[in-house]
Every structure is written in C-alpha cells, then in structure tokens.
Amino acid sequence: MKVIPASEAKTNFGALLDSAQREPVTISKKGRLVAVMMSVQEYEEHEALKLKLLRKEIRKGLKQLDKGKSTEGQAFMKALIKDLD
C-alpha cells in the first residue's frame, strides 16, 4: 500500500484521487498513519466482505444456541441476522 505525507496529499489532491482508484493510499501526518483513501468500489467490496463474515459468525452462534449451549441473546441474534439478510 502506498504511503504519502498529508502535505503531499493536500498539494496533489487530484493525483491522490487517481492513485486511490488503482490501490488504497495511506496518508501520514508527522510520521503517523492517519487515514486511508480508496476507491468507492474497493470500499463497497470491503464492507460487503465484513458483512458476509459477520453473518457467518452470527449463524455459527445461532447453531450453538440451537444446540442448547446457550440461550442468552438468542432472540437478539435471530433478529439481527434477519435484518442483515
């Protein structure tokens, strides 16, 4: 992942936008990583993957609940997975 200083990001914002379309760009300020710029497409793909993983974990938890390993939070988890689908 490309890293550029905030001053360069500010000065060359158009070039930063172009670079972010090809790959995520990390922006640093005073030697500290402070932000990441990426294309909308990559962001949406990332969010979709996070949601998929969350659904998988919820389903795994629901299976454990159905096996009687726990009853606490069962209604909440079932409502949550319904909202996510």
PyMOL Python script that loads the backbone (N, CA, C, O; Angstrom):
from pymol import cmd

cmd.read_pdbstr("""\
ATOM      1  N   MET A   1       0.847  -1.166   0.000  1.00  0.00           N
ATOM      2  CA  MET A   1       0.000   0.000   0.000  1.00  0.00           C
ATOM      3  C   MET A   1       0.899   1.237   0.000  1.00  0.00           C
ATOM      4  O   MET A   1       1.861   1.324   0.763  1.00  0.00           O
ATOM      5  N   LYS A   2       0.575   2.159  -0.844  1.00  0.00           N
ATOM      6  CA  LYS A   2       1.336   3.394  -0.977  1.00  0.00           C
ATOM      7  C   LYS A   2       1.075   4.299   0.227  1.00  0.00           C
ATOM      8  O   LYS A   2      -0.065   4.422   0.676  1.00  0.00           O
ATOM      9  N   VAL A   3       2.127   4.933   0.750  1.00  0.00           N
ATOM     10  CA  VAL A   3       2.005   5.878   1.866  1.00  0.00           C
ATOM     11  C   VAL A   3       2.530   7.230   1.404  1.00  0.00           C
ATOM     12  O   VAL A   3       3.627   7.331   0.856  1.00  0.00           O
ATOM     13  N   ILE A   4       1.721   8.280   1.638  1.00  0.00           N
ATOM     14  CA  ILE A   4       2.172   9.632   1.288  1.00  0.00           C
ATOM     15  C   ILE A   4       1.912  10.567   2.467  1.00  0.00           C
ATOM     16  O   ILE A   4       0.979  10.348   3.239  1.00  0.00           O
ATOM     17  N   PRO A   5       2.733  11.606   2.608  1.00  0.00           N
ATOM     18  CA  PRO A   5       2.505  12.566   3.689  1.00  0.00           C
ATOM     19  C   PRO A   5       1.271  13.437   3.396  1.00  0.00           C
ATOM     20  O   PRO A   5       0.922  13.663   2.238  1.00  0.00           O
ATOM     21  N   ALA A   6       0.632  13.911   4.441  1.00  0.00           N
ATOM     22  CA  ALA A   6      -0.570  14.727   4.302  1.00  0.00           C
ATOM     23  C   ALA A   6      -0.306  15.973   3.461  1.00  0.00           C
ATOM     24  O   ALA A   6      -1.170  16.398   2.693  1.00  0.00           O
ATOM     25  N   SER A   7       0.875  16.558   3.601  1.00  0.00           N
ATOM     26  CA  SER A   7       1.193  17.760   2.821  1.00  0.00           C
ATOM     27  C   SER A   7       1.173  17.464   1.322  1.00  0.00           C
ATOM     28  O   SER A   7       0.713  18.284   0.527  1.00  0.00           O
ATOM     29  N   GLU A   8       1.677  16.286   0.942  1.00  0.00           N
ATOM     30  CA  GLU A   8       1.650  15.895  -0.472  1.00  0.00           C
ATOM     31  C   GLU A   8       0.219  15.608  -0.925  1.00  0.00           C
ATOM     32  O   GLU A   8      -0.166  15.953  -2.042  1.00  0.00           O
ATOM     33  N   ALA A   9      -0.562  14.977  -0.055  1.00  0.00           N
ATOM     34  CA  ALA A   9      -1.960  14.690  -0.388  1.00  0.00           C
ATOM     35  C   ALA A   9      -2.711  15.989  -0.646  1.00  0.00           C
ATOM     36  O   ALA A   9      -3.520  16.075  -1.570  1.00  0.00           O
ATOM     37  N   LYS A  10      -2.441  16.985   0.165  1.00  0.00           N
ATOM     38  CA  LYS A  10      -3.104  18.288   0.018  1.00  0.00           C
ATOM     39  C   LYS A  10      -2.661  18.982  -1.265  1.00  0.00           C
ATOM     40  O   LYS A  10      -3.490  19.499  -2.014  1.00  0.00           O
ATOM     41  N   THR A  11      -1.369  18.993  -1.513  1.00  0.00           N
ATOM     42  CA  THR A  11      -0.815  19.673  -2.684  1.00  0.00           C
ATOM     43  C   THR A  11      -1.211  18.996  -3.989  1.00  0.00           C
ATOM     44  O   THR A  11      -1.475  19.665  -4.988  1.00  0.00           O
ATOM     45  N   ASN A  12      -1.250  17.668  -3.977  1.00  0.00           N
ATOM     46  CA  ASN A  12      -1.516  16.898  -5.196  1.00  0.00           C
ATOM     47  C   ASN A  12      -2.798  16.072  -5.063  1.00  0.00           C
ATOM     48  O   ASN A  12      -2.802  14.870  -5.328  1.00  0.00           O
ATOM     49  N   PHE A  13      -3.879  16.727  -4.651  1.00  0.00           N
ATOM     50  CA  PHE A  13      -5.117  16.008  -4.371  1.00  0.00           C
ATOM     51  C   PHE A  13      -5.647  15.258  -5.591  1.00  0.00           C
ATOM     52  O   PHE A  13      -6.127  14.132  -5.462  1.00  0.00           O
ATOM     53  N   GLY A  14      -5.565  15.865  -6.762  1.00  0.00           N
ATOM     54  CA  GLY A  14      -6.029  15.207  -7.988  1.00  0.00           C
ATOM     55  C   GLY A  14      -5.268  13.920  -8.257  1.00  0.00           C
ATOM     56  O   GLY A  14      -5.862  12.905  -8.620  1.00  0.00           O
ATOM     57  N   ALA A  15      -3.948  13.963  -8.078  1.00  0.00           N
ATOM     58  CA  ALA A  15      -3.125  12.769  -8.267  1.00  0.00           C
ATOM     59  C   ALA A  15      -3.451  11.723  -7.202  1.00  0.00           C
ATOM     60  O   ALA A  15      -3.427  10.524  -7.479  1.00  0.00           O
ATOM     61  N   LEU A  16      -3.755  12.173  -5.993  1.00  0.00           N
ATOM     62  CA  LEU A  16      -4.141  11.256  -4.922  1.00  0.00           C
ATOM     63  C   LEU A  16      -5.426  10.526  -5.300  1.00  0.00           C
ATOM     64  O   LEU A  16      -5.526   9.312  -5.123  1.00  0.00           O
ATOM     65  N   LEU A  17      -6.396  11.251  -5.814  1.00  0.00           N
ATOM     66  CA  LEU A  17      -7.650  10.624  -6.255  1.00  0.00           C
ATOM     67  C   LEU A  17      -7.391   9.580  -7.338  1.00  0.00           C
ATOM     68  O   LEU A  17      -7.971   8.494  -7.313  1.00  0.00           O
ATOM     69  N   ASP A  18      -6.528   9.908  -8.278  1.00  0.00           N
ATOM     70  CA  ASP A  18      -6.189   8.953  -9.339  1.00  0.00           C
ATOM     71  C   ASP A  18      -5.523   7.706  -8.770  1.00  0.00           C
ATOM     72  O   ASP A  18      -5.860   6.588  -9.159  1.00  0.00           O
ATOM     73  N   SER A  19      -4.578   7.894  -7.849  1.00  0.00           N
ATOM     74  CA  SER A  19      -3.872   6.760  -7.236  1.00  0.00           C
ATOM     75  C   SER A  19      -4.840   5.878  -6.457  1.00  0.00           C
ATOM     76  O   SER A  19      -4.734   4.652  -6.492  1.00  0.00           O
ATOM     77  N   ALA A  20      -5.778   6.498  -5.757  1.00  0.00           N
ATOM     78  CA  ALA A  20      -6.736   5.747  -4.937  1.00  0.00           C
ATOM     79  C   ALA A  20      -7.671   4.895  -5.789  1.00  0.00           C
ATOM     80  O   ALA A  20      -8.268   3.942  -5.288  1.00  0.00           O
ATOM     81  N   GLN A  21      -7.803   5.224  -7.062  1.00  0.00           N
ATOM     82  CA  GLN A  21      -8.618   4.393  -7.957  1.00  0.00           C
ATOM     83  C   GLN A  21      -7.911   3.088  -8.301  1.00  0.00           C
ATOM     84  O   GLN A  21      -8.555   2.097  -8.646  1.00  0.00           O
ATOM     85  N   ARG A  22      -6.584   3.094  -8.205  1.00  0.00           N
ATOM     86  CA  ARG A  22      -5.794   1.909  -8.541  1.00  0.00           C
ATOM     87  C   ARG A  22      -5.510   1.035  -7.315  1.00  0.00           C
ATOM     88  O   ARG A  22      -5.499  -0.193  -7.407  1.00  0.00           O
ATOM     89  N   GLU A  23      -5.281   1.684  -6.163  1.00  0.00           N
ATOM     90  CA  GLU A  23      -4.970   0.971  -4.931  1.00  0.00           C
ATOM     91  C   GLU A  23      -5.206   1.902  -3.745  1.00  0.00           C
ATOM     92  O   GLU A  23      -5.157   3.122  -3.903  1.00  0.00           O
ATOM     93  N   PRO A  24      -5.460   1.347  -2.563  1.00  0.00           N
ATOM     94  CA  PRO A  24      -5.611   2.212  -1.385  1.00  0.00           C
ATOM     95  C   PRO A  24      -4.327   2.993  -1.128  1.00  0.00           C
ATOM     96  O   PRO A  24      -3.226   2.486  -1.338  1.00  0.00           O
ATOM     97  N   VAL A  25      -4.480   4.215  -0.677  1.00  0.00           N
ATOM     98  CA  VAL A  25      -3.339   5.077  -0.373  1.00  0.00           C
ATOM     99  C   VAL A  25      -3.450   5.490   1.094  1.00  0.00           C
ATOM    100  O   VAL A  25      -4.474   6.025   1.519  1.00  0.00           O
ATOM    101  N   THR A  26      -2.396   5.241   1.857  1.00  0.00           N
ATOM    102  CA  THR A  26      -2.364   5.637   3.262  1.00  0.00           C
ATOM    103  C   THR A  26      -1.737   7.012   3.361  1.00  0.00           C
ATOM    104  O   THR A  26      -0.742   7.301   2.696  1.00  0.00           O
ATOM    105  N   ILE A  27      -2.322   7.857   4.193  1.00  0.00           N
ATOM    106  CA  ILE A  27      -1.831   9.223   4.375  1.00  0.00           C
ATOM    107  C   ILE A  27      -1.243   9.330   5.781  1.00  0.00           C
ATOM    108  O   ILE A  27      -1.860   8.927   6.767  1.00  0.00           O
ATOM    109  N   SER A  28      -0.036   9.883   5.843  1.00  0.00           N
ATOM    110  CA  SER A  28       0.633  10.043   7.137  1.00  0.00           C
ATOM    111  C   SER A  28       0.735  11.527   7.486  1.00  0.00           C
ATOM    112  O   SER A  28       0.777  12.392   6.610  1.00  0.00           O
ATOM    113  N   LYS A  29       0.772  11.790   8.779  1.00  0.00           N
ATOM    114  CA  LYS A  29       0.946  13.164   9.261  1.00  0.00           C
ATOM    115  C   LYS A  29       1.910  13.105  10.433  1.00  0.00           C
ATOM    116  O   LYS A  29       1.657  12.418  11.423  1.00  0.00           O
ATOM    117  N   LYS A  30       3.000  13.819  10.317  1.00  0.00           N
ATOM    118  CA  LYS A  30       4.055  13.834  11.335  1.00  0.00           C
ATOM    119  C   LYS A  30       4.536  12.417  11.646  1.00  0.00           C
ATOM    120  O   LYS A  30       4.789  12.066  12.799  1.00  0.00           O
ATOM    121  N   GLY A  31       4.658  11.604  10.575  1.00  0.00           N
ATOM    122  CA  GLY A  31       5.179  10.258  10.716  1.00  0.00           C
ATOM    123  C   GLY A  31       4.177   9.225  11.207  1.00  0.00           C
ATOM    124  O   GLY A  31       4.528   8.056  11.366  1.00  0.00           O
ATOM    125  N   ARG A  32       2.932   9.636  11.451  1.00  0.00           N
ATOM    126  CA  ARG A  32       1.891   8.738  11.944  1.00  0.00           C
ATOM    127  C   ARG A  32       0.881   8.452  10.844  1.00  0.00           C
ATOM    128  O   ARG A  32       0.471   9.372  10.136  1.00  0.00           O
ATOM    129  N   LEU A  33       0.470   7.202  10.683  1.00  0.00           N
ATOM    130  CA  LEU A  33      -0.554   6.871   9.700  1.00  0.00           C
ATOM    131  C   LEU A  33      -1.896   7.360  10.232  1.00  0.00           C
ATOM    132  O   LEU A  33      -2.295   7.004  11.341  1.00  0.00           O
ATOM    133  N   VAL A  34      -2.597   8.182   9.437  1.00  0.00           N
ATOM    134  CA  VAL A  34      -3.828   8.806   9.938  1.00  0.00           C
ATOM    135  C   VAL A  34      -5.071   8.522   9.106  1.00  0.00           C
ATOM    136  O   VAL A  34      -6.188   8.670   9.602  1.00  0.00           O
ATOM    137  N   ALA A  35      -4.900   8.119   7.853  1.00  0.00           N
ATOM    138  CA  ALA A  35      -6.075   7.911   7.004  1.00  0.00           C
ATOM    139  C   ALA A  35      -5.727   7.000   5.840  1.00  0.00           C
ATOM    140  O   ALA A  35      -4.562   6.807   5.493  1.00  0.00           O
ATOM    141  N   VAL A  36      -6.781   6.447   5.249  1.00  0.00           N
ATOM    142  CA  VAL A  36      -6.631   5.645   4.039  1.00  0.00           C
ATOM    143  C   VAL A  36      -7.657   6.133   3.034  1.00  0.00           C
ATOM    144  O   VAL A  36      -8.830   6.303   3.365  1.00  0.00           O
ATOM    145  N   MET A  37      -7.213   6.356   1.812  1.00  0.00           N
ATOM    146  CA  MET A  37      -8.129   6.732   0.740  1.00  0.00           C
ATOM    147  C   MET A  37      -8.171   5.576  -0.244  1.00  0.00           C
ATOM    148  O   MET A  37      -7.137   5.046  -0.651  1.00  0.00           O
ATOM    149  N   MET A  38      -9.400   5.191  -0.623  1.00  0.00           N
ATOM    150  CA  MET A  38      -9.572   4.097  -1.573  1.00  0.00           C
ATOM    151  C   MET A  38     -10.758   4.401  -2.467  1.00  0.00           C
ATOM    152  O   MET A  38     -11.552   5.297  -2.183  1.00  0.00           O
ATOM    153  N   SER A  39     -10.868   3.653  -3.538  1.00  0.00           N
ATOM    154  CA  SER A  39     -11.977   3.840  -4.461  1.00  0.00           C
ATOM    155  C   SER A  39     -13.276   3.413  -3.789  1.00  0.00           C
ATOM    156  O   SER A  39     -13.270   2.610  -2.856  1.00  0.00           O
ATOM    157  N   VAL A  40     -14.370   3.949  -4.266  1.00  0.00           N
ATOM    158  CA  VAL A  40     -15.687   3.577  -3.749  1.00  0.00           C
ATOM    159  C   VAL A  40     -15.915   2.088  -3.979  1.00  0.00           C
ATOM    160  O   VAL A  40     -16.448   1.402  -3.107  1.00  0.00           O
ATOM    161  N   GLN A  41     -15.523   1.589  -5.129  1.00  0.00           N
ATOM    162  CA  GLN A  41     -15.709   0.169  -5.437  1.00  0.00           C
ATOM    163  C   GLN A  41     -14.984  -0.705  -4.417  1.00  0.00           C
ATOM    164  O   GLN A  41     -15.556  -1.673  -3.915  1.00  0.00           O
ATOM    165  N   GLU A  42     -13.738  -0.376  -4.109  1.00  0.00           N
ATOM    166  CA  GLU A  42     -12.978  -1.170  -3.146  1.00  0.00           C
ATOM    167  C   GLU A  42     -13.598  -1.072  -1.752  1.00  0.00           C
ATOM    168  O   GLU A  42     -13.667  -2.066  -1.030  1.00  0.00           O
ATOM    169  N   TYR A  43     -14.046   0.118  -1.377  1.00  0.00           N
ATOM    170  CA  TYR A  43     -14.695   0.310  -0.082  1.00  0.00           C
ATOM    171  C   TYR A  43     -15.952  -0.554   0.017  1.00  0.00           C
ATOM    172  O   TYR A  43     -16.166  -1.225   1.026  1.00  0.00           O
ATOM    173  N   GLU A  44     -16.777  -0.538  -1.022  1.00  0.00           N
ATOM    174  CA  GLU A  44     -18.009  -1.327  -1.012  1.00  0.00           C
ATOM    175  C   GLU A  44     -17.711  -2.823  -0.953  1.00  0.00           C
ATOM    176  O   GLU A  44     -18.413  -3.571  -0.272  1.00  0.00           O
ATOM    177  N   GLU A  45     -16.674  -3.257  -1.665  1.00  0.00           N
ATOM    178  CA  GLU A  45     -16.280  -4.671  -1.612  1.00  0.00           C
ATOM    179  C   GLU A  45     -15.812  -5.048  -0.209  1.00  0.00           C
ATOM    180  O   GLU A  45     -16.125  -6.127   0.292  1.00  0.00           O
ATOM    181  N   HIS A  46     -15.064  -4.150   0.412  1.00  0.00           N
ATOM    182  CA  HIS A  46     -14.575  -4.375   1.772  1.00  0.00           C
ATOM    183  C   HIS A  46     -15.748  -4.476   2.751  1.00  0.00           C
ATOM    184  O   HIS A  46     -15.779  -5.371   3.596  1.00  0.00           O
ATOM    185  N   GLU A  47     -16.703  -3.566   2.636  1.00  0.00           N
ATOM    186  CA  GLU A  47     -17.870  -3.580   3.517  1.00  0.00           C
ATOM    187  C   GLU A  47     -18.714  -4.829   3.297  1.00  0.00           C
ATOM    188  O   GLU A  47     -19.237  -5.402   4.252  1.00  0.00           O
ATOM    189  N   ALA A  48     -18.848  -5.253   2.041  1.00  0.00           N
ATOM    190  CA  ALA A  48     -19.615  -6.463   1.743  1.00  0.00           C
ATOM    191  C   ALA A  48     -18.935  -7.683   2.366  1.00  0.00           C
ATOM    192  O   ALA A  48     -19.615  -8.574   2.875  1.00  0.00           O
ATOM    193  N   LEU A  49     -17.613  -7.732   2.331  1.00  0.00           N
ATOM    194  CA  LEU A  49     -16.880  -8.845   2.926  1.00  0.00           C
ATOM    195  C   LEU A  49     -17.054  -8.843   4.445  1.00  0.00           C
ATOM    196  O   LEU A  49     -17.267  -9.896   5.046  1.00  0.00           O
ATOM    197  N   LYS A  50     -16.965  -7.668   5.064  1.00  0.00           N
ATOM    198  CA  LYS A  50     -17.169  -7.587   6.510  1.00  0.00           C
ATOM    199  C   LYS A  50     -18.565  -8.072   6.886  1.00  0.00           C
ATOM    200  O   LYS A  50     -18.731  -8.797   7.867  1.00  0.00           O
ATOM    201  N   LEU A  51     -19.555  -7.677   6.116  1.00  0.00           N
ATOM    202  CA  LEU A  51     -20.927  -8.088   6.377  1.00  0.00           C
ATOM    203  C   LEU A  51     -21.085  -9.595   6.217  1.00  0.00           C
ATOM    204  O   LEU A  51     -21.775 -10.237   7.008  1.00  0.00           O
ATOM    205  N   LYS A  52     -20.449 -10.155   5.198  1.00  0.00           N
ATOM    206  CA  LYS A  52     -20.502 -11.604   4.968  1.00  0.00           C
ATOM    207  C   LYS A  52     -19.894 -12.352   6.157  1.00  0.00           C
ATOM    208  O   LYS A  52     -20.457 -13.341   6.626  1.00  0.00           O
ATOM    209  N   LEU A  53     -18.741 -11.875   6.642  1.00  0.00           N
ATOM    210  CA  LEU A  53     -18.098 -12.511   7.786  1.00  0.00           C
ATOM    211  C   LEU A  53     -18.941 -12.382   9.050  1.00  0.00           C
ATOM    212  O   LEU A  53     -19.012 -13.317   9.848  1.00  0.00           O
ATOM    213  N   LEU A  54     -19.576 -11.232   9.234  1.00  0.00           N
ATOM    214  CA  LEU A  54     -20.448 -11.029  10.386  1.00  0.00           C
ATOM    215  C   LEU A  54     -21.621 -11.997  10.341  1.00  0.00           C
ATOM    216  O   LEU A  54     -21.962 -12.615  11.350  1.00  0.00           O
ATOM    217  N   ARG A  55     -22.235 -12.127   9.175  1.00  0.00           N
ATOM    218  CA  ARG A  55     -23.350 -13.067   9.023  1.00  0.00           C
ATOM    219  C   ARG A  55     -22.908 -14.498   9.363  1.00  0.00           C
ATOM    220  O   ARG A  55     -23.626 -15.239  10.035  1.00  0.00           O
ATOM    221  N   LYS A  56     -21.718 -14.867   8.889  1.00  0.00           N
ATOM    222  CA  LYS A  56     -21.190 -16.211   9.143  1.00  0.00           C
ATOM    223  C   LYS A  56     -21.035 -16.443  10.649  1.00  0.00           C
ATOM    224  O   LYS A  56     -21.427 -17.494  11.156  1.00  0.00           O
ATOM    225  N   GLU A  57     -20.476 -15.482  11.355  1.00  0.00           N
ATOM    226  CA  GLU A  57     -20.277 -15.615  12.794  1.00  0.00           C
ATOM    227  C   GLU A  57     -21.611 -15.673  13.537  1.00  0.00           C
ATOM    228  O   GLU A  57     -21.755 -16.426  14.499  1.00  0.00           O
ATOM    229  N   ILE A  58     -22.577 -14.885  13.095  1.00  0.00           N
ATOM    230  CA  ILE A  58     -23.896 -14.904  13.737  1.00  0.00           C
ATOM    231  C   ILE A  58     -24.552 -16.259  13.524  1.00  0.00           C
ATOM    232  O   ILE A  58     -25.124 -16.827  14.454  1.00  0.00           O
ATOM    233  N   ARG A  59     -24.473 -16.779  12.307  1.00  0.00           N
ATOM    234  CA  ARG A  59     -25.063 -18.095  12.033  1.00  0.00           C
ATOM    235  C   ARG A  59     -24.392 -19.182  12.879  1.00  0.00           C
ATOM    236  O   ARG A  59     -25.059 -20.088  13.379  1.00  0.00           O
ATOM    237  N   LYS A  60     -23.072 -19.082  13.031  1.00  0.00           N
ATOM    238  CA  LYS A  60     -22.350 -20.037  13.861  1.00  0.00           C
ATOM    239  C   LYS A  60     -22.846 -19.953  15.310  1.00  0.00           C
ATOM    240  O   LYS A  60     -23.047 -20.977  15.962  1.00  0.00           O
ATOM    241  N   GLY A  61     -23.036 -18.753  15.794  1.00  0.00           N
ATOM    242  CA  GLY A  61     -23.554 -18.561  17.148  1.00  0.00           C
ATOM    243  C   GLY A  61     -24.966 -19.097  17.300  1.00  0.00           C
ATOM    244  O   GLY A  61     -25.312 -19.692  18.320  1.00  0.00           O
ATOM    245  N   LEU A  62     -25.778 -18.878  16.273  1.00  0.00           N
ATOM    246  CA  LEU A  62     -27.146 -19.394  16.316  1.00  0.00           C
ATOM    247  C   LEU A  62     -27.173 -20.919  16.356  1.00  0.00           C
ATOM    248  O   LEU A  62     -28.002 -21.508  17.049  1.00  0.00           O
ATOM    249  N   LYS A  63     -26.269 -21.560  15.615  1.00  0.00           N
ATOM    250  CA  LYS A  63     -26.187 -23.019  15.644  1.00  0.00           C
ATOM    251  C   LYS A  63     -25.846 -23.505  17.053  1.00  0.00           C
ATOM    252  O   LYS A  63     -26.414 -24.484  17.535  1.00  0.00           O
ATOM    253  N   GLN A  64     -24.919 -22.814  17.703  1.00  0.00           N
ATOM    254  CA  GLN A  64     -24.563 -23.178  19.070  1.00  0.00           C
ATOM    255  C   GLN A  64     -25.752 -22.984  20.003  1.00  0.00           C
ATOM    256  O   GLN A  64     -26.002 -23.805  20.886  1.00  0.00           O
ATOM    257  N   LEU A  65     -26.474 -21.899  19.801  1.00  0.00           N
ATOM    258  CA  LEU A  65     -27.665 -21.657  20.618  1.00  0.00           C
ATOM    259  C   LEU A  65     -28.703 -22.748  20.404  1.00  0.00           C
ATOM    260  O   LEU A  65     -29.310 -23.231  21.360  1.00  0.00           O
ATOM    261  N   ASP A  66     -28.906 -23.135  19.147  1.00  0.00           N
ATOM    262  CA  ASP A  66     -29.885 -24.175  18.835  1.00  0.00           C
ATOM    263  C   ASP A  66     -29.490 -25.523  19.440  1.00  0.00           C
ATOM    264  O   ASP A  66     -30.353 -26.352  19.730  1.00  0.00           O
ATOM    265  N   LYS A  67     -28.199 -25.739  19.628  1.00  0.00           N
ATOM    266  CA  LYS A  67     -27.729 -26.989  20.243  1.00  0.00           C
ATOM    267  C   LYS A  67     -27.846 -26.926  21.768  1.00  0.00           C
ATOM    268  O   LYS A  67     -27.495 -27.873  22.471  1.00  0.00           O
ATOM    269  N   GLY A  68     -28.339 -25.805  22.256  1.00  0.00           N
ATOM    270  CA  GLY A  68     -28.543 -25.685  23.698  1.00  0.00           C
ATOM    271  C   GLY A  68     -27.339 -25.243  24.482  1.00  0.00           C
ATOM    272  O   GLY A  68     -27.332 -25.328  25.710  1.00  0.00           O
ATOM    273  N   LYS A  69     -26.311 -24.768  23.792  1.00  0.00           N
ATOM    274  CA  LYS A  69     -25.107 -24.357  24.504  1.00  0.00           C
ATOM    275  C   LYS A  69     -25.317 -23.047  25.254  1.00  0.00           C
ATOM    276  O   LYS A  69     -24.605 -22.754  26.215  1.00  0.00           O
ATOM    277  N   SER A  70     -26.293 -22.264  24.813  1.00  0.00           N
ATOM    278  CA  SER A  70     -26.601 -21.004  25.484  1.00  0.00           C
ATOM    279  C   SER A  70     -27.945 -20.520  24.988  1.00  0.00           C
ATOM    280  O   SER A  70     -28.312 -20.772  23.840  1.00  0.00           O
ATOM    281  N   THR A  71     -28.675 -19.838  25.828  1.00  0.00           N
ATOM    282  CA  THR A  71     -29.955 -19.264  25.399  1.00  0.00           C
ATOM    283  C   THR A  71     -29.930 -17.753  25.485  1.00  0.00           C
ATOM    284  O   THR A  71     -30.813 -17.077  24.958  1.00  0.00           O
ATOM    285  N   GLU A  72     -28.921 -17.229  26.148  1.00  0.00           N
ATOM    286  CA  GLU A  72     -28.825 -15.782  26.311  1.00  0.00           C
ATOM    287  C   GLU A  72     -28.555 -15.112  24.970  1.00  0.00           C
ATOM    288  O   GLU A  72     -27.601 -15.461  24.274  1.00  0.00           O
ATOM    289  N   GLY A  73     -29.382 -14.167  24.618  1.00  0.00           N
ATOM    290  CA  GLY A  73     -29.189 -13.408  23.390  1.00  0.00           C
ATOM    291  C   GLY A  73     -29.716 -14.070  22.135  1.00  0.00           C
ATOM    292  O   GLY A  73     -29.509 -13.548  21.040  1.00  0.00           O
ATOM    293  N   GLN A  74     -30.384 -15.190  22.254  1.00  0.00           N
ATOM    294  CA  GLN A  74     -30.846 -15.923  21.073  1.00  0.00           C
ATOM    295  C   GLN A  74     -31.820 -15.096  20.237  1.00  0.00           C
ATOM    296  O   GLN A  74     -31.682 -15.028  19.015  1.00  0.00           O
ATOM    297  N   ALA A  75     -32.791 -14.475  20.876  1.00  0.00           N
ATOM    298  CA  ALA A  75     -33.778 -13.672  20.138  1.00  0.00           C
ATOM    299  C   ALA A  75     -33.093 -12.490  19.450  1.00  0.00           C
ATOM    300  O   ALA A  75     -33.417 -12.147  18.313  1.00  0.00           O
ATOM    301  N   PHE A  76     -32.151 -11.881  20.149  1.00  0.00           N
ATOM    302  CA  PHE A  76     -31.427 -10.746  19.575  1.00  0.00           C
ATOM    303  C   PHE A  76     -30.658 -11.167  18.331  1.00  0.00           C
ATOM    304  O   PHE A  76     -30.714 -10.494  17.302  1.00  0.00           O
ATOM    305  N   MET A  77     -29.939 -12.284  18.429  1.00  0.00           N
ATOM    306  CA  MET A  77     -29.138 -12.742  17.293  1.00  0.00           C
ATOM    307  C   MET A  77     -30.015 -13.121  16.113  1.00  0.00           C
ATOM    308  O   MET A  77     -29.668 -12.829  14.968  1.00  0.00           O
ATOM    309  N   LYS A  78     -31.151 -13.770  16.373  1.00  0.00           N
ATOM    310  CA  LYS A  78     -32.050 -14.135  15.281  1.00  0.00           C
ATOM    311  C   LYS A  78     -32.609 -12.896  14.596  1.00  0.00           C
ATOM    312  O   LYS A  78     -32.726 -12.863  13.371  1.00  0.00           O
ATOM    313  N   ALA A  79     -32.953 -11.879  15.376  1.00  0.00           N
ATOM    314  CA  ALA A  79     -33.450 -10.625  14.796  1.00  0.00           C
ATOM    315  C   ALA A  79     -32.360  -9.929  14.004  1.00  0.00           C
ATOM    316  O   ALA A  79     -32.620  -9.361  12.943  1.00  0.00           O
ATOM    317  N   LEU A  80     -31.148  -9.972  14.514  1.00  0.00           N
ATOM    318  CA  LEU A  80     -30.012  -9.326  13.833  1.00  0.00           C
ATOM    319  C   LEU A  80     -29.743  -9.981  12.484  1.00  0.00           C
ATOM    320  O   LEU A  80     -29.582  -9.286  11.481  1.00  0.00           O
ATOM    321  N   ILE A  81     -29.693 -11.293  12.448  1.00  0.00           N
ATOM    322  CA  ILE A  81     -29.411 -11.979  11.177  1.00  0.00           C
ATOM    323  C   ILE A  81     -30.545 -11.736  10.199  1.00  0.00           C
ATOM    324  O   ILE A  81     -30.300 -11.618   8.999  1.00  0.00           O
ATOM    325  N   LYS A  82     -31.778 -11.658  10.676  1.00  0.00           N
ATOM    326  CA  LYS A  82     -32.913 -11.370   9.795  1.00  0.00           C
ATOM    327  C   LYS A  82     -32.757  -9.983   9.171  1.00  0.00           C
ATOM    328  O   LYS A  82     -33.021  -9.800   7.983  1.00  0.00           O
ATOM    329  N   ASP A  83     -32.327  -9.007   9.975  1.00  0.00           N
ATOM    330  CA  ASP A  83     -32.114  -7.651   9.468  1.00  0.00           C
ATOM    331  C   ASP A  83     -30.978  -7.593   8.451  1.00  0.00           C
ATOM    332  O   ASP A  83     -31.026  -6.802   7.509  1.00  0.00           O
ATOM    333  N   LEU A  84     -29.957  -8.430   8.639  1.00  0.00           N
ATOM    334  CA  LEU A  84     -28.800  -8.425   7.739  1.00  0.00           C
ATOM    335  C   LEU A  84     -29.101  -9.105   6.411  1.00  0.00           C
ATOM    336  O   LEU A  84     -28.477  -8.784   5.400  1.00  0.00           O
ATOM    337  N   ASP A  85     -30.044 -10.038   6.397  1.00  0.00           N
ATOM    338  CA  ASP A  85     -30.379 -10.759   5.155  1.00  0.00           C
ATOM    339  C   ASP A  85     -31.333 -10.004   4.298  1.00  0.00           C
ATOM    340  O   ASP A  85     -31.708 -10.478   3.226  1.00  0.00           O
TER     341      ASP A  85
END
""", "prot")
cmd.dss("prot")
cmd.show_as("cartoon", "prot")
cmd.util.cbc("prot")
cmd.orient("prot")
